[in-house]
């Protein structure tokens, strides 16, 4: 699943692929808004920690894989 996190006062965003489900990511984001920081793991085992006051937005992509080739 693709995840994008926008950071306040920054033109760049954090983008990575995660093995977590959409529900797990959403629960982590909602919990982080009151806790002080957001911590998520990517598919390669790296951990991203973002202070919650700096989060501008979190985009959670679809879990479906992309089709390759022509659609008949």
PQR file of N, CA, C, O and H, with PARSE charges and radii, in Angstrom:
ATOM      1  N   UNK A   1       0.832  -1.151   0.000 -0.4000 1.5000
ATOM      2  CA  UNK A   1       0.000   0.000   0.000 -0.0000 2.0000
ATOM      3  C   UNK A   1       0.889   1.229   0.000  0.5500 1.7000
ATOM      4  O   UNK A   1       1.861   1.300   0.751 -0.5500 1.4000
ATOM      5  N   UNK A   2       0.557   2.195  -0.839 -0.4000 1.5000
ATOM      6  CA  UNK A   2       1.314   3.446  -0.926 -0.0000 2.0000
ATOM      7  C   UNK A   2       0.828   4.417   0.135  0.5500 1.7000
ATOM      8  O   UNK A   2      -0.374   4.584   0.342 -0.5500 1.4000
ATOM      9  H   UNK A   2      -0.233   2.138  -1.450  0.4000 1.0000
ATOM     10  N   UNK A   3       1.786   5.059   0.809 -0.4000 1.5000
ATOM     11  CA  UNK A   3       1.472   6.051   1.835 -0.0000 2.0000
ATOM     12  C   UNK A   3       2.265   7.311   1.530  0.5500 1.7000
ATOM     13  O   UNK A   3       3.459   7.242   1.239 -0.5500 1.4000
ATOM     14  H   UNK A   3       2.762   4.924   0.641  0.4000 1.0000
ATOM     15  N   UNK A   4       1.602   8.466   1.595 -0.4000 1.5000
ATOM     16  CA  UNK A   4       2.261   9.756   1.417 -0.0000 2.0000
ATOM     17  C   UNK A   4       1.913  10.626   2.609  0.5500 1.7000
ATOM     18  O   UNK A   4       0.747  10.746   2.987 -0.5500 1.4000
ATOM     19  H   UNK A   4       0.632   8.523   1.831  0.4000 1.0000
ATOM     20  N   UNK A   5       2.934  11.233   3.199 -0.4000 1.5000
ATOM     21  CA  UNK A   5       2.741  12.111   4.346 -0.0000 2.0000
ATOM     22  C   UNK A   5       3.259  13.488   3.975  0.5500 1.7000
ATOM     23  O   UNK A   5       4.441  13.655   3.676 -0.5500 1.4000
ATOM     24  H   UNK A   5       3.881  11.136   2.893  0.4000 1.0000
ATOM     25  N   UNK A   6       2.373  14.474   3.995 -0.4000 1.5000
ATOM     26  CA  UNK A   6       2.757  15.847   3.731 -0.0000 2.0000
ATOM     27  C   UNK A   6       3.222  16.508   5.017  0.5500 1.7000
ATOM     28  O   UNK A   6       2.616  16.320   6.072 -0.5500 1.4000
ATOM     29  H   UNK A   6       1.413  14.338   4.238  0.4000 1.0000
ATOM     30  N   UNK A   7       4.291  17.280   4.932 -0.4000 1.5000
ATOM     31  CA  UNK A   7       4.877  17.949   6.091 -0.0000 2.0000
ATOM     32  C   UNK A   7       4.630  19.449   5.961  0.5500 1.7000
ATOM     33  O   UNK A   7       4.843  20.020   4.891 -0.5500 1.4000
ATOM     34  H   UNK A   7       4.784  17.433   4.075  0.4000 1.0000
ATOM     35  N   UNK A   8       4.186  20.089   7.035 -0.4000 1.5000
ATOM     36  CA  UNK A   8       3.955  21.539   7.033 -0.0000 2.0000
ATOM     37  C   UNK A   8       5.265  22.274   6.778  0.5500 1.7000
ATOM     38  O   UNK A   8       6.329  21.841   7.220 -0.5500 1.4000
ATOM     39  H   UNK A   8       4.014  19.626   7.904  0.4000 1.0000
ATOM     40  N   UNK A   9       5.175  23.388   6.062 -0.4000 1.5000
ATOM     41  CA  UNK A   9       6.319  24.250   5.752 -0.0000 2.0000
ATOM     42  C   UNK A   9       7.422  23.519   4.996  0.5500 1.7000
ATOM     43  O   UNK A   9       8.595  23.874   5.114 -0.5500 1.4000
ATOM     44  H   UNK A   9       4.310  23.740   5.703  0.4000 1.0000
ATOM     45  N   UNK A  10       7.056  22.507   4.223 -0.4000 1.5000
ATOM     46  CA  UNK A  10       8.026  21.760   3.418 -0.0000 2.0000
ATOM     47  C   UNK A  10       7.397  21.450   2.061  0.5500 1.7000
ATOM     48  O   UNK A  10       6.238  21.044   1.981 -0.5500 1.4000
ATOM     49  H   UNK A  10       6.104  22.219   4.127  0.4000 1.0000
ATOM     50  N   UNK A  11       8.170  21.645   1.008 -0.4000 1.5000
ATOM     51  CA  UNK A  11       7.670  21.361  -0.337 -0.0000 2.0000
ATOM     52  C   UNK A  11       7.700  19.870  -0.651  0.5500 1.7000
ATOM     53  O   UNK A  11       7.050  19.427  -1.598 -0.5500 1.4000
ATOM     54  H   UNK A  11       9.111  21.975   1.073  0.4000 1.0000
ATOM     55  N   UNK A  12       8.438  19.100   0.120 -0.4000 1.5000
ATOM     56  CA  UNK A  12       8.554  17.663  -0.133 -0.0000 2.0000
ATOM     57  C   UNK A  12       7.611  16.888   0.762  0.5500 1.7000
ATOM     58  O   UNK A  12       7.133  17.395   1.776 -0.5500 1.4000
ATOM     59  H   UNK A  12       8.967  19.461   0.889  0.4000 1.0000
ATOM     60  N   UNK A  13       7.352  15.661   0.376 -0.4000 1.5000
ATOM     61  CA  UNK A  13       6.531  14.767   1.174 -0.0000 2.0000
ATOM     62  C   UNK A  13       7.266  13.454   1.382  0.5500 1.7000
ATOM     63  O   UNK A  13       8.195  13.133   0.641 -0.5500 1.4000
ATOM     64  H   UNK A  13       7.741  15.248  -0.448  0.4000 1.0000
ATOM     65  N   UNK A  14       6.860  12.707   2.372 -0.4000 1.5000
ATOM     66  CA  UNK A  14       7.426  11.383   2.621 -0.0000 2.0000
ATOM     67  C   UNK A  14       6.525  10.382   1.911  0.5500 1.7000
ATOM     68  O   UNK A  14       5.322  10.344   2.165 -0.5500 1.4000
ATOM     69  H   UNK A  14       6.106  12.967   2.975  0.4000 1.0000
ATOM     70  N   UNK A  15       7.093   9.576   1.027 -0.4000 1.5000
ATOM     71  CA  UNK A  15       6.321   8.579   0.284 -0.0000 2.0000
ATOM     72  C   UNK A  15       7.016   7.227   0.399  0.5500 1.7000
ATOM     73  O   UNK A  15       8.221   7.110   0.173 -0.5500 1.4000
ATOM     74  H   UNK A  15       8.071   9.607   0.820  0.4000 1.0000
ATOM     75  N   UNK A  16       6.234   6.206   0.756 -0.4000 1.5000
ATOM     76  CA  UNK A  16       6.799   4.862   0.877 -0.0000 2.0000
ATOM     77  C   UNK A  16       5.705   3.827   0.731  0.5500 1.7000
ATOM     78  O   UNK A  16       4.518   4.149   0.765 -0.5500 1.4000
ATOM     79  H   UNK A  16       5.256   6.300   0.940  0.4000 1.0000
ATOM     80  N   UNK A  17       6.117   2.574   0.567 -0.4000 1.5000
ATOM     81  CA  UNK A  17       5.212   1.447   0.423 -0.0000 2.0000
ATOM     82  C   UNK A  17       5.205   0.684   1.739  0.5500 1.7000
ATOM     83  O   UNK A  17       6.266   0.383   2.284 -0.5500 1.4000
ATOM     84  H   UNK A  17       7.081   2.312   0.539  0.4000 1.0000
ATOM     85  N   UNK A  18       4.030   0.370   2.252 -0.4000 1.5000
ATOM     86  CA  UNK A  18       3.916  -0.306   3.537 -0.0000 2.0000
ATOM     87  C   UNK A  18       3.174  -1.622   3.385  0.5500 1.7000
ATOM     88  O   UNK A  18       2.323  -1.774   2.509 -0.5500 1.4000
ATOM     89  H   UNK A  18       3.168   0.614   1.809  0.4000 1.0000
ATOM     90  N   UNK A  19       3.509  -2.570   4.251 -0.4000 1.5000
ATOM     91  CA  UNK A  19       2.823  -3.854   4.260 -0.0000 2.0000
ATOM     92  C   UNK A  19       1.609  -3.823   5.183  0.5500 1.7000
ATOM     93  O   UNK A  19       0.854  -4.794   5.242 -0.5500 1.4000
ATOM     94  H   UNK A  19       4.200  -2.446   4.963  0.4000 1.0000
ATOM     95  N   UNK A  20       1.413  -2.714   5.907 -0.4000 1.5000
ATOM     96  CA  UNK A  20       0.275  -2.583   6.817 -0.0000 2.0000
ATOM     97  C   UNK A  20      -1.007  -2.366   6.023  0.5500 1.7000
ATOM     98  O   UNK A  20      -0.976  -1.867   4.898 -0.5500 1.4000
ATOM     99  H   UNK A  20       2.027  -1.926   5.859  0.4000 1.0000
ATOM    100  N   UNK A  21      -2.133  -2.746   6.621 -0.4000 1.5000
ATOM    101  CA  UNK A  21      -3.420  -2.549   5.956 -0.0000 2.0000
ATOM    102  C   UNK A  21      -3.861  -1.102   6.110  0.5500 1.7000
ATOM    103  O   UNK A  21      -3.308  -0.361   6.923 -0.5500 1.4000
ATOM    104  H   UNK A  21      -2.158  -3.151   7.534  0.4000 1.0000
ATOM    105  N   UNK A  22      -4.850  -0.704   5.332 -0.4000 1.5000
ATOM    106  CA  UNK A  22      -5.363   0.662   5.395 -0.0000 2.0000
ATOM    107  C   UNK A  22      -5.942   0.968   6.772  0.5500 1.7000
ATOM    108  O   UNK A  22      -5.803   2.084   7.271 -0.5500 1.4000
ATOM    109  H   UNK A  22      -5.299  -1.306   4.672  0.4000 1.0000
ATOM    110  N   UNK A  23      -6.587  -0.013   7.381 -0.4000 1.5000
ATOM    111  CA  UNK A  23      -7.165   0.181   8.707 -0.0000 2.0000
ATOM    112  C   UNK A  23      -6.081   0.402   9.753  0.5500 1.7000
ATOM    113  O   UNK A  23      -6.240   1.239  10.641 -0.5500 1.4000
ATOM    114  H   UNK A  23      -6.700  -0.920   6.976  0.4000 1.0000
ATOM    115  N   UNK A  24      -4.977  -0.344   9.656 -0.4000 1.5000
ATOM    116  CA  UNK A  24      -3.873  -0.187  10.608 -0.0000 2.0000
ATOM    117  C   UNK A  24      -3.222   1.187  10.474  0.5500 1.7000
ATOM    118  O   UNK A  24      -2.892   1.825  11.474 -0.5500 1.4000
ATOM    119  H   UNK A  24      -4.848  -1.024   8.935  0.4000 1.0000
ATOM    120  N   UNK A  25      -3.040   1.635   9.239 -0.4000 1.5000
ATOM    121  CA  UNK A  25      -2.428   2.946   9.010 -0.0000 2.0000
ATOM    122  C   UNK A  25      -3.350   4.049   9.513  0.5500 1.7000
ATOM    123  O   UNK A  25      -2.895   4.992  10.160 -0.5500 1.4000
ATOM    124  H   UNK A  25      -3.308   1.116   8.427  0.4000 1.0000
ATOM    125  N   UNK A  26      -4.638   3.936   9.221 -0.4000 1.5000
ATOM    126  CA  UNK A  26      -5.592   4.949   9.673 -0.0000 2.0000
ATOM    127  C   UNK A  26      -5.640   5.015  11.199  0.5500 1.7000
ATOM    128  O   UNK A  26      -5.681   6.106  11.768 -0.5500 1.4000
ATOM    129  H   UNK A  26      -5.007   3.169   8.696  0.4000 1.0000
ATOM    130  N   UNK A  27      -5.635   3.866  11.862 -0.4000 1.5000
ATOM    131  CA  UNK A  27      -5.650   3.843  13.326 -0.0000 2.0000
ATOM    132  C   UNK A  27      -4.391   4.479  13.893  0.5500 1.7000
ATOM    133  O   UNK A  27      -4.454   5.199  14.890 -0.5500 1.4000
ATOM    134  H   UNK A  27      -5.602   2.980  11.399  0.4000 1.0000
ATOM    135  N   UNK A  28      -3.244   4.219  13.263 -0.4000 1.5000
ATOM    136  CA  UNK A  28      -1.984   4.808  13.726 -0.0000 2.0000
ATOM    137  C   UNK A  28      -1.990   6.324  13.556  0.5500 1.7000
ATOM    138  O   UNK A  28      -1.502   7.047  14.425 -0.5500 1.4000
ATOM    139  H   UNK A  28      -3.193   3.635  12.453  0.4000 1.0000
ATOM    140  N   UNK A  29      -2.537   6.809  12.444 -0.4000 1.5000
ATOM    141  CA  UNK A  29      -2.599   8.259  12.192 -0.0000 2.0000
ATOM    142  C   UNK A  29      -3.521   8.930  13.199  0.5500 1.7000
ATOM    143  O   UNK A  29      -3.166   9.966  13.761 -0.5500 1.4000
ATOM    144  H   UNK A  29      -2.933   6.222  11.738  0.4000 1.0000
ATOM    145  N   UNK A  30      -4.690   8.364  13.436 -0.4000 1.5000
ATOM    146  CA  UNK A  30      -5.632   8.950  14.380 -0.0000 2.0000
ATOM    147  C   UNK A  30      -5.074   8.941  15.801  0.5500 1.7000
ATOM    148  O   UNK A  30      -5.280   9.896  16.551 -0.5500 1.4000
ATOM    149  H   UNK A  30      -4.978   7.522  12.979  0.4000 1.0000
ATOM    150  N   UNK A  31      -4.374   7.881  16.178 -0.4000 1.5000
ATOM    151  CA  UNK A  31      -3.757   7.823  17.505 -0.0000 2.0000
ATOM    152  C   UNK A  31      -2.626   8.838  17.623  0.5500 1.7000
ATOM    153  O   UNK A  31      -2.405   9.400  18.696 -0.5500 1.4000
ATOM    154  H   UNK A  31      -4.206   7.105  15.569  0.4000 1.0000
ATOM    155  N   UNK A  32      -1.910   9.075  16.530 -0.4000 1.5000
ATOM    156  CA  UNK A  32      -0.774  10.002  16.545 -0.0000 2.0000
ATOM    157  C   UNK A  32      -1.206  11.443  16.711  0.5500 1.7000
ATOM    158  O   UNK A  32      -0.448  12.254  17.242 -0.5500 1.4000
ATOM    159  H   UNK A  32      -2.089   8.618  15.658  0.4000 1.0000
ATOM    160  N   UNK A  33      -2.407  11.780  16.268 -0.4000 1.5000
ATOM    161  CA  UNK A  33      -2.865  13.157  16.378 -0.0000 2.0000
ATOM    162  C   UNK A  33      -2.972  13.595  17.835  0.5500 1.7000
ATOM    163  O   UNK A  33      -2.842  14.784  18.126 -0.5500 1.4000
ATOM    164  H   UNK A  33      -3.023  11.120  15.836  0.4000 1.0000
ATOM    165  N   UNK A  34      -3.202  12.670  18.746 -0.4000 1.5000
ATOM    166  CA  UNK A  34      -3.263  13.002  20.163 -0.0000 2.0000
ATOM    167  C   UNK A  34      -1.991  12.650  20.922  0.5500 1.7000
ATOM    168  O   UNK A  34      -1.769  13.150  22.025 -0.5500 1.4000
ATOM    169  H   UNK A  34      -3.308  11.704  18.509  0.4000 1.0000
ATOM    170  N   UNK A  35      -1.150  11.789  20.339 -0.4000 1.5000
ATOM    171  CA  UNK A  35       0.016  11.273  21.058 -0.0000 2.0000
ATOM    172  C   UNK A  35       1.265  12.130  20.921  0.5500 1.7000
ATOM    173  O   UNK A  35       2.082  12.176  21.841 -0.5500 1.4000
ATOM    174  H   UNK A  35      -1.330  11.383  19.444  0.4000 1.0000
ATOM    175  N   UNK A  36       1.428  12.803  19.804 -0.4000 1.5000
ATOM    176  CA  UNK A  36       2.623  13.613  19.638 -0.0000 2.0000
ATOM    177  C   UNK A  36       3.496  13.210  18.472  0.5500 1.7000
ATOM    178  O   UNK A  36       4.246  14.040  17.959 -0.5500 1.4000
ATOM    179  H   UNK A  36       0.765  12.766  19.057  0.4000 1.0000
ATOM    180  N   UNK A  37       3.425  11.951  18.030 -0.4000 1.5000
ATOM    181  CA  UNK A  37       4.214  11.541  16.872 -0.0000 2.0000
ATOM    182  C   UNK A  37       3.551  10.359  16.161  0.5500 1.7000
ATOM    183  O   UNK A  37       2.806   9.582  16.759 -0.5500 1.4000
ATOM    184  H   UNK A  37       2.815  11.277  18.446  0.4000 1.0000
ATOM    185  N   UNK A  38       3.847  10.254  14.868 -0.4000 1.5000
ATOM    186  CA  UNK A  38       3.346   9.169  14.024 -0.0000 2.0000
ATOM    187  C   UNK A  38       4.522   8.274  13.667  0.5500 1.7000
ATOM    188  O   UNK A  38       5.546   8.756  13.185 -0.5500 1.4000
ATOM    189  H   UNK A  38       4.452  10.885  14.383  0.4000 1.0000
ATOM    190  N   UNK A  39       4.382   6.984  13.899 -0.4000 1.5000
ATOM    191  CA  UNK A  39       5.431   6.019  13.570 -0.0000 2.0000
ATOM    192  C   UNK A  39       4.830   4.935  12.676  0.5500 1.7000
ATOM    193  O   UNK A  39       3.889   4.246  13.069 -0.5500 1.4000
ATOM    194  H   UNK A  39       3.549   6.592  14.291  0.4000 1.0000
ATOM    195  N   UNK A  40       5.385   4.791  11.467 -0.4000 1.5000
ATOM    196  CA  UNK A  40       4.934   3.778  10.513 -0.0000 2.0000
ATOM    197  C   UNK A  40       6.141   3.043   9.956  0.5500 1.7000
ATOM    198  O   UNK A  40       7.225   3.615   9.841 -0.5500 1.4000
ATOM    199  H   UNK A  40       6.150   5.351  11.147  0.4000 1.0000
ATOM    200  N   UNK A  41       5.953   1.772   9.611 -0.4000 1.5000
ATOM    201  CA  UNK A  41       7.010   0.951   9.027 -0.0000 2.0000
ATOM    202  C   UNK A  41       6.736   0.752   7.546  0.5500 1.7000
ATOM    203  O   UNK A  41       5.583   0.618   7.133 -0.5500 1.4000
ATOM    204  H   UNK A  41       5.073   1.308   9.704  0.4000 1.0000
ATOM    205  N   UNK A  42       7.812   0.732   6.736 -0.4000 1.5000
ATOM    206  CA  UNK A  42       7.633   0.463   5.314 -0.0000 2.0000
ATOM    207  C   UNK A  42       7.820  -1.013   5.031  0.5500 1.7000
ATOM    208  O   UNK A  42       8.099  -1.796   5.939 -0.5500 1.4000
ATOM    209  H   UNK A  42       8.748   0.841   7.071  0.4000 1.0000
ATOM    210  N   UNK A  43       7.666  -1.394   3.779 -0.4000 1.5000
ATOM    211  CA  UNK A  43       7.748  -2.803   3.376 -0.0000 2.0000
ATOM    212  C   UNK A  43       9.163  -3.361   3.515  0.5500 1.7000
ATOM    213  O   UNK A  43       9.334  -4.579   3.562 -0.5500 1.4000
ATOM    214  H   UNK A  43       7.439  -0.758   3.041  0.4000 1.0000
ATOM    215  N   UNK A  44      10.173  -2.506   3.581 -0.4000 1.5000
ATOM    216  CA  UNK A  44      11.558  -2.950   3.694 -0.0000 2.0000
ATOM    217  C   UNK A  44      12.054  -2.973   5.139  0.5500 1.7000
ATOM    218  O   UNK A  44      13.221  -3.273   5.390 -0.5500 1.4000
ATOM    219  H   UNK A  44      10.034  -1.517   3.542  0.4000 1.0000
ATOM    220  N   UNK A  45      11.173  -2.657   6.088 -0.4000 1.5000
ATOM    221  CA  UNK A  45      11.540  -2.717   7.494 -0.0000 2.0000
ATOM    222  C   UNK A  45      12.031  -1.406   8.089  0.5500 1.7000
ATOM    223  O   UNK A  45      12.416  -1.373   9.257 -0.5500 1.4000
ATOM    224  H   UNK A  45      10.225  -2.414   5.884  0.4000 1.0000
ATOM    225  N   UNK A  46      12.026  -0.331   7.320 -0.4000 1.5000
ATOM    226  CA  UNK A  46      12.435   0.974   7.848 -0.0000 2.0000
ATOM    227  C   UNK A  46      11.274   1.597   8.604  0.5500 1.7000
ATOM    228  O   UNK A  46      10.112   1.344   8.287 -0.5500 1.4000
ATOM    229  H   UNK A  46      11.713  -0.357   6.371  0.4000 1.0000
ATOM    230  N   UNK A  47      11.587   2.415   9.607 -0.4000 1.5000
ATOM    231  CA  UNK A  47      10.558   3.085  10.414 -0.0000 2.0000
ATOM    232  C   UNK A  47      10.643   4.582  10.193  0.5500 1.7000
ATOM    233  O   UNK A  47      11.724   5.171  10.222 -0.5500 1.4000
ATOM    234  H   UNK A  47      12.531   2.621   9.865  0.4000 1.0000
ATOM    235  N   UNK A  48       9.473   5.195   9.968 -0.4000 1.5000
ATOM    236  CA  UNK A  48       9.358   6.639   9.782 -0.0000 2.0000
ATOM    237  C   UNK A  48       8.633   7.210  10.991  0.5500 1.7000
ATOM    238  O   UNK A  48       7.548   6.749  11.344 -0.5500 1.4000
ATOM    239  H   UNK A  48       8.595   4.717   9.945  0.4000 1.0000
ATOM    240  N   UNK A  49       9.236   8.221  11.630 -0.4000 1.5000
ATOM    241  CA  UNK A  49       8.633   8.877  12.781 -0.0000 2.0000
ATOM    242  C   UNK A  49       8.503  10.354  12.458  0.5500 1.7000
ATOM    243  O   UNK A  49       9.491  11.022  12.151 -0.5500 1.4000
ATOM    244  H   UNK A  49      10.118   8.595  11.343  0.4000 1.0000
ATOM    245  N   UNK A  50       7.267  10.864  12.529 -0.4000 1.5000
ATOM    246  CA  UNK A  50       6.983  12.258  12.187 -0.0000 2.0000
ATOM    247  C   UNK A  50       6.266  12.896  13.373  0.5500 1.7000
ATOM    248  O   UNK A  50       5.303  12.323  13.882 -0.5500 1.4000
ATOM    249  H   UNK A  50       6.465  10.321  12.778  0.4000 1.0000
ATOM    250  N   UNK A  51       6.712  14.069  13.827 -0.4000 1.5000
ATOM    251  CA  UNK A  51       5.977  14.761  14.892 -0.0000 2.0000
ATOM    252  C   UNK A  51       4.579  15.144  14.399  0.5500 1.7000
ATOM    253  O   UNK A  51       4.445  15.754  13.338 -0.5500 1.4000
ATOM    254  H   UNK A  51       7.494  14.535  13.414  0.4000 1.0000
ATOM    255  N   UNK A  52       3.551  14.796  15.151 -0.4000 1.5000
ATOM    256  CA  UNK A  52       2.181  15.011  14.674 -0.0000 2.0000
ATOM    257  C   UNK A  52       1.819  16.478  14.444  0.5500 1.7000
ATOM    258  O   UNK A  52       0.991  16.739  13.572 -0.5500 1.4000
ATOM    259  H   UNK A  52       3.659  14.300  16.013  0.4000 1.0000
ATOM    260  N   UNK A  53       2.382  17.460  15.168 -0.4000 1.5000
ATOM    261  CA  UNK A  53       2.037  18.850  14.817 -0.0000 2.0000
ATOM    262  C   UNK A  53       2.541  19.271  13.435  0.5500 1.7000
ATOM    263  O   UNK A  53       2.054  20.258  12.884 -0.5500 1.4000
ATOM    264  H   UNK A  53       3.055  17.248  15.877  0.4000 1.0000
ATOM    265  N   UNK A  54       3.502  18.548  12.867 -0.4000 1.5000
ATOM    266  CA  UNK A  54       4.057  18.881  11.558 -0.0000 2.0000
ATOM    267  C   UNK A  54       3.337  18.188  10.404  0.5500 1.7000
ATOM    268  O   UNK A  54       3.652  18.454   9.244 -0.5500 1.4000
ATOM    269  H   UNK A  54       3.898  17.746  13.315  0.4000 1.0000
ATOM    270  N   UNK A  55       2.379  17.308  10.692 -0.4000 1.5000
ATOM    271  CA  UNK A  55       1.673  16.570   9.644 -0.0000 2.0000
ATOM    272  C   UNK A  55       0.642  17.475   8.992  0.5500 1.7000
ATOM    273  O   UNK A  55      -0.246  18.000   9.663 -0.5500 1.4000
ATOM    274  H   UNK A  55       2.123  17.092  11.634  0.4000 1.0000
ATOM    275  N   UNK A  56       0.761  17.658   7.678 -0.4000 1.5000
ATOM    276  CA  UNK A  56      -0.215  18.442   6.921 -0.0000 2.0000
ATOM    277  C   UNK A  56      -1.325  17.525   6.406  0.5500 1.7000
ATOM    278  O   UNK A  56      -2.502  17.879   6.475 -0.5500 1.4000
ATOM    279  H   UNK A  56       1.483  17.232   7.132  0.4000 1.0000
ATOM    280  N   UNK A  57      -0.957  16.345   5.890 -0.4000 1.5000
ATOM    281  CA  UNK A  57      -1.941  15.376   5.402 -0.0000 2.0000
ATOM    282  C   UNK A  57      -1.302  13.998   5.330  0.5500 1.7000
ATOM    283  O   UNK A  57      -0.078  13.868   5.299 -0.5500 1.4000
ATOM    284  H   UNK A  57      -0.001  16.057   5.834  0.4000 1.0000
ATOM    285  N   UNK A  58      -2.141  12.976   5.306 -0.4000 1.5000
ATOM    286  CA  UNK A  58      -1.690  11.595   5.104 -0.0000 2.0000
ATOM    287  C   UNK A  58      -2.578  11.002   4.026  0.5500 1.7000
ATOM    288  O   UNK A  58      -3.800  10.948   4.169 -0.5500 1.4000
ATOM    289  H   UNK A  58      -3.135  13.082   5.331  0.4000 1.0000
ATOM    290  N   UNK A  59      -1.950  10.559   2.945 -0.4000 1.5000
ATOM    291  CA  UNK A  59      -2.682   9.936   1.836 -0.0000 2.0000
ATOM    292  C   UNK A  59      -2.425   8.436   1.883  0.5500 1.7000
ATOM    293  O   UNK A  59      -1.282   7.986   1.813 -0.5500 1.4000
ATOM    294  H   UNK A  59      -0.957  10.604   2.830  0.4000 1.0000
ATOM    295  N   UNK A  60      -3.506   7.672   2.003 -0.4000 1.5000
ATOM    296  CA  UNK A  60      -3.402   6.217   2.056 -0.0000 2.0000
ATOM    297  C   UNK A  60      -3.876   5.673   0.720  0.5500 1.7000
ATOM    298  O   UNK A  60      -5.036   5.858   0.353 -0.5500 1.4000
ATOM    299  H   UNK A  60      -4.435   8.038   2.060  0.4000 1.0000
ATOM    300  N   UNK A  61      -2.988   5.001  -0.015 -0.4000 1.5000
ATOM    301  CA  UNK A  61      -3.314   4.469  -1.335 -0.0000 2.0000
ATOM    302  C   UNK A  61      -4.130   3.199  -1.243  0.5500 1.7000
ATOM    303  O   UNK A  61      -4.415   2.698  -0.155 -0.5500 1.4000
ATOM    304  H   UNK A  61      -2.045   4.852   0.283  0.4000 1.0000
ATOM    305  N   UNK A  62      -4.497   2.692  -2.392 -0.4000 1.5000
ATOM    306  CA  UNK A  62      -5.312   1.478  -2.432 -0.0000 2.0000
ATOM    307  C   UNK A  62      -4.446   0.246  -2.218  0.5500 1.7000
ATOM    308  O   UNK A  62      -3.242   0.259  -2.472 -0.5500 1.4000
ATOM    309  H   UNK A  62      -4.266   3.099  -3.276  0.4000 1.0000
ATOM    310  N   UNK A  63      -5.081  -0.814  -1.746 -0.4000 1.5000
ATOM    311  CA  UNK A  63      -4.371  -2.065  -1.513 -0.0000 2.0000
ATOM    312  C   UNK A  63      -4.311  -2.926  -2.766  0.5500 1.7000
ATOM    313  O   UNK A  63      -3.538  -3.882  -2.819 -0.5500 1.4000
ATOM    314  H   UNK A  63      -6.060  -0.825  -1.540  0.4000 1.0000
ATOM    315  N   UNK A  64      -5.114  -2.603  -3.775 -0.4000 1.5000
ATOM    316  CA  UNK A  64      -5.151  -3.396  -5.006 -0.0000 2.0000
ATOM    317  C   UNK A  64      -3.877  -3.176  -5.800  0.5500 1.7000
ATOM    318  O   UNK A  64      -3.349  -2.065  -5.858 -0.5500 1.4000
ATOM    319  H   UNK A  64      -5.742  -1.826  -3.732  0.4000 1.0000
ATOM    320  N   UNK A  65      -3.391  -4.244  -6.410 -0.4000 1.5000
ATOM    321  CA  UNK A  65      -2.204  -4.129  -7.237 -0.0000 2.0000
ATOM    322  C   UNK A  65      -2.575  -3.547  -8.591  0.5500 1.7000
ATOM    323  O   UNK A  65      -3.705  -3.685  -9.059 -0.5500 1.4000
ATOM    324  H   UNK A  65      -3.819  -5.146  -6.363  0.4000 1.0000
ATOM    325  N   UNK A  66      -1.611  -2.902  -9.200 -0.4000 1.5000
ATOM    326  CA  UNK A  66      -1.850  -2.298 -10.515 -0.0000 2.0000
ATOM    327  C   UNK A  66      -1.769  -3.381 -11.594  0.5500 1.7000
ATOM    328  O   UNK A  66      -0.949  -4.297 -11.528 -0.5500 1.4000
ATOM    329  H   UNK A  66      -0.693  -2.790  -8.820  0.4000 1.0000
ATOM    330  N   UNK A  67      -2.641  -3.245 -12.578 -0.4000 1.5000
ATOM    331  CA  UNK A  67      -2.617  -4.197 -13.695 -0.0000 2.0000
ATOM    332  C   UNK A  67      -1.596  -3.722 -14.718  0.5500 1.7000
ATOM    333  O   UNK A  67      -1.432  -2.524 -14.948 -0.5500 1.4000
ATOM    334  H   UNK A  67      -3.308  -2.501 -12.632  0.4000 1.0000
ATOM    335  N   UNK A  68      -0.925  -4.672 -15.317 -0.4000 1.5000
ATOM    336  CA  UNK A  68       0.074  -4.372 -16.321 -0.0000 2.0000
ATOM    337  C   UNK A  68      -0.418  -4.921 -17.648  0.5500 1.7000
ATOM    338  O   UNK A  68      -0.908  -6.048 -17.714 -0.5500 1.4000
ATOM    339  H   UNK A  68      -1.059  -5.645 -15.130  0.4000 1.0000
ATOM    340  N   UNK A  69      -0.290  -4.129 -18.704 -0.4000 1.5000
ATOM    341  CA  UNK A  69      -0.691  -4.590 -20.011 -0.0000 2.0000
ATOM    342  C   UNK A  69      -1.945  -3.878 -20.501  0.5500 1.7000
ATOM    343  O   UNK A  69      -2.358  -2.863 -19.940 -0.5500 1.4000
ATOM    344  H   UNK A  69       0.108  -3.214 -18.650  0.4000 1.0000
ATOM    345  N   UNK A  70      -2.532  -4.414 -21.536 -0.4000 1.5000
ATOM    346  CA  UNK A  70      -3.709  -3.806 -22.147 -0.0000 2.0000
ATOM    347  C   UNK A  70      -4.977  -4.411 -21.564  0.5500 1.7000
ATOM    348  O   UNK A  70      -5.013  -5.591 -21.217 -0.5500 1.4000
ATOM    349  H   UNK A  70      -2.196  -5.238 -21.991  0.4000 1.0000
ATOM    350  N   UNK A  71      -6.006  -3.597 -21.460 -0.4000 1.5000
ATOM    351  CA  UNK A  71      -7.296  -4.074 -20.984 -0.0000 2.0000
ATOM    352  C   UNK A  71      -8.139  -4.400 -22.203  0.5500 1.7000
ATOM    353  O   UNK A  71      -8.295  -3.570 -23.098 -0.5500 1.4000
ATOM    354  H   UNK A  71      -5.977  -2.638 -21.742  0.4000 1.0000
ATOM    355  N   UNK A  72      -8.680  -5.606 -22.238 -0.4000 1.5000
ATOM    356  CA  UNK A  72      -9.478  -6.023 -23.397 -0.0000 2.0000
ATOM    357  C   UNK A  72     -10.931  -5.721 -23.216  0.5500 1.7000
ATOM    358  O   UNK A  72     -11.737  -6.010 -24.101 -0.5500 1.4000
ATOM    359  H   UNK A  72      -8.554  -6.281 -21.511  0.4000 1.0000
TER
END
